[in-house]
């Protein structure tokens, strides 16, 4: 009898517990509907939840890939890097960590490419890099992109995403608001087209400067857009804010945006606007 039981036990395979571990980043949970989705599948859907339409944030590289015609993008000023002008503690370490985690030198990527065959100057902000806060280099790169677009007589498309001014650079970061606005004023006087696309989140000094100066202002669905956060506003005015306050749909309803465009339709919408502008 003992021999029979031994033979039966030998039929079962040994499973290594380590082999059942799920690699990090393989699955992602939607913050809105809480459905768990395979990361690769989500990427094929432009990082838009198929169930509820929630728009996940894109990196600068992902944004350029789905917006700019393949093989047409040339980066500008990619080697520009910020410094620590006031010697803030741990700022250098934060910058180094952000560079390592994102592969970027700063929170914005600028350059020239084509959208639907139309040549454009483009700037894309990446919220992974210190929440795309606007410091001196971010402001300088955007200003240079605006000025180059004017020199080359190109339309300008900026994808805004930011938590506001970079506090570690103090008053120098606030100066970028005036600098970018001045560059856009000259750009507008030249009769050129500026399309601003507001993505999640667009707040603080960025929303108070170049983000809302577009000739045409678009936004992605559900994007948080405003200056101060809703919690700060409620504490200041001591009133409950309306449902959906500071979301793209609310701003569109109240006349602050021209359109809220789902991500799968955004490139074709931009191409149509550029085509109409060229035919004028």
N, C-alpha and C positions, 0 to 999 in steps of 0.2 A: 504493500500500500504506500509506503514512504517513497518508493521509486516512481509511482504514478504521479504523486503530487509534485515531485521534483521536475518531472518532464513537463507538466502543465505550466509551472512557473517559468520555464525557459521559453515559452511562447511569447511572453510579453517583452516588448522592447523598452529600453531605458531612455527616458527623455531628459535632455539637458535643460534645466530651468532657464539658463542663459539664452537658449535659442528662441524662447518665447517672448523675449523683450522686444517692444516696438521701438524702432529708431525714432529719435527726436525729429520733429518737423514732418513726419509722415502724414499726420492727420491735423486738421484745424477745425475749431468749433466756431460757428457763426455767432457773433455777439448778439444778434437780434433774434433769430429763431432757434438758436442753440443746436441746430443740426450739425452733426460731425461729418466732415467731408474730406475726401482724399486730396492731399495737397496738389498732386499732379493734375487731377481732374479740375480743381479750382483754377489752376493756372491756365488751362485750356479755355476756360470760361471768362478770361480776362479778370480773374479774381472778383467775380460778382456771384453772390450766392444764388443758385438756381431756384431755391425755394422761396426766398423772401426779397431778393433783389438787393441785399446789403452789399455796398461797395467797400471791399477791403482796400487798405492803403497800398499804393504802388511805390516801388523804389524808382529812382530817377532812370535807371537802366530799363526797367520794365515799361515805364511810361514812354520813353523814346522808342522802344521796340515796337509798341503797338500803335504809335502815332506817326513816326517819321518813316517815309518810304525806305525800304531796305537798301542799305549800301550808300545812302546819300548824306549821312550825318558827319559833319566835321566839327570837333569840339574846339571851343575857344578858351584860352586862359586856364586850362586844366591843371597847370602847375602852381597856380596861386594858392598860398597857404596862409592862414591867420597867425598872428603873433599874440603875445600877452602884454598889451600896452601898459597896463596898470599893475602888473605883477600879482594878479589875483591867485591866491592859494588854490592849488589843484586844477587850475584851468588848463595848464599844459598837459596834465595827465588825462583830463577829460577829452581834450582835442586828440591826443594820441589814441585813446580808446575808441573814439568815434571813427577815426581814420581806419583803424584795424577792423572794426566791426562792419563798416560800410564799403571799404575800398575806395572812398572818395577823399579828396583833400579838403573839401568844404561842402556846405549844405545845398549848393546849387550847381547845376551843370548847364553850361551855355554853349551855343554853337549855331551852325547853319545846316539846314537840311531841306528836304522837300516833303510836302504833305499833299497827296493826290497830284503830284507833278508840279506843284507850286513851290518855288523857292521861298523859304522863310527863315527868319532868325528866331531862335527858340531858347527859352530858359525854363528849366525844370527844377523845382525845389524838392528835396528829399528829407522827409520828417524823421528819418532814422538818425540823422546827424544833428544831435542836440536839438531835436524838435524843429529843425530848419530855422532856428533863431537867426535873425539878421544882424550880423556883425559887419565889420569894415570890409572884409573880403566878399561877403555875400552882396553887400551894397555896391561894391566896386565892380564885381563881375556882371551884375544886372545892368549897371550904368554903362559899362563898356559894350554890352550886348545891344542896348538901346542906341548908343552912338554909332556902332558899326552898322546896325540896321538902317539908320538914317543915311550913312555914307554910301551904303550899297543899294539904297532905295528898296529895301525889303520890308514886307509885312512882318510884324512882331507878334509872337504867341508866347505868353508866359503862363506856366502852370504854377499857381501859388499854393503853398502849404507851409504854414509857419505858426509857431507859438508866440511870435512877436520879436521884440528887440533882444539882443544878447546882452544880458545884464553884466557879464564879466568884462565887457568893453565899454560900459558906462555911456557917457555922453557921445562918444564916437559912434556908437551903434545908432543912437537917435538921429545923428546927422545924416545917416543913410536915407532916411525918409525924405528929407529935403533934396538930397542929391539925385535920387531916382526920379522924384517928381519934376525937378528942373530938366533932367534929360528927356523925360516924356513930353514936357511942354515944347521943347525944340522939335521933337519927333512929330508932334501933332501939327505944329506950324508948317512942317514940311509936307503936310497933306498925306501922311502915311497911315496905314491901318494897324491898330493895336488891338488884339484879342486877348482878353484876360480870362483864364479858366481857373475858377476857384475850387480847390479840392479840400478834403478833410485833413487837418483843420486849417482854416485861414483866419488868423486872429492877430490882435495886437498891432504893432507898428506896420506890419505888412498890409493888413486890411485897411489901415489908416493912410496908406500911401499908394504905391503903384498898383496894388491889386484891384482897387476900385476906380482906376482912371482909364480903363479900357474903353475904346469906342464901342465894342461889343463885349458884354460880360456874361460868361457862361458859368455853370457850376455843375458838379456831379451830384446825383441824388443823395440826400441825407448828409451832405457836408456841413460841418460846424463852421459857421461864418459869423464873425463879429469882432468887437474890440476887446472888451472885458468879458470874462466868463459869466454865464447865467447866475451862478451862485453869488458872485461878487455883486452883480446888479441887484439881485433880490435882497441882499443884506444892506445895500445902500438905500434903495427906495422903499424897503420893507413892504414889498408887495409880491404876490405870486405871479410869475411870468406866464404868458399864454402857452398852451401846449405846442411843442414844435418850435418855440422861439429860438432864433439864431440858426435854424436849419435852412438848407437851400430852398426848400419848397415854401417856407414862410417868407423868406426874402423875395422870392419870385412873386408871390401873391401880393406883396406890398410894394412892388415896383423897383426893387434894388437890383434885380437881375433881368437879363433879357430872356434867358431860357435855362431850364434845368435839363441837361442832356445825359441820358444813360451812357455808360462807358462804351458799350458795343456800337453806339451810333455817333460817338464823339469825333472820330477821325473823318467820317463822311460829312458830318456837319461842318467841321472846320474847312474841309476841301470845298464844300459848296459856298461857304462865305468867301473864301479866297477867290473862287471862280467868279462870283458876282462882283467882287471888288475889282478884279482885273478887267472885267468887261465894261466898267464904267468909263 
